[in-house]
Amino acid sequence: MAAQATFKSIKALVPLLDRVLVQRFKPETKTAAGIFLPQSATSNPLPEATVIAVGPGAPNKDGVIVPTQVKAGDRVLLPGWGGNSIKVGDEEYFLFKDAEILAKIKE
């Protein structure tokens, strides 16, 4: 299970190195026909998220800073599980390393 921390504001959190702060999309709890889905049907996290903030990048073996591949506002594809959970009020965010992000979604 990922570690959890609590902050008063998401603006208080600035990712370091190649870390990326994301907010996963919430699964639908109601179908188009108006049927409410049980919690067990929506418990798996969706693989898509919005990037909230990014770190400046991490140094490579030569000491040169390699910037992250995504920027705030990007939609990304994440692995099914992982990341460090951060709770801000009722909202949940996750910190991933830049290399753990599977793809950037361009639509």
Disulfide bonds with the S-S distance in Angstrom:
none
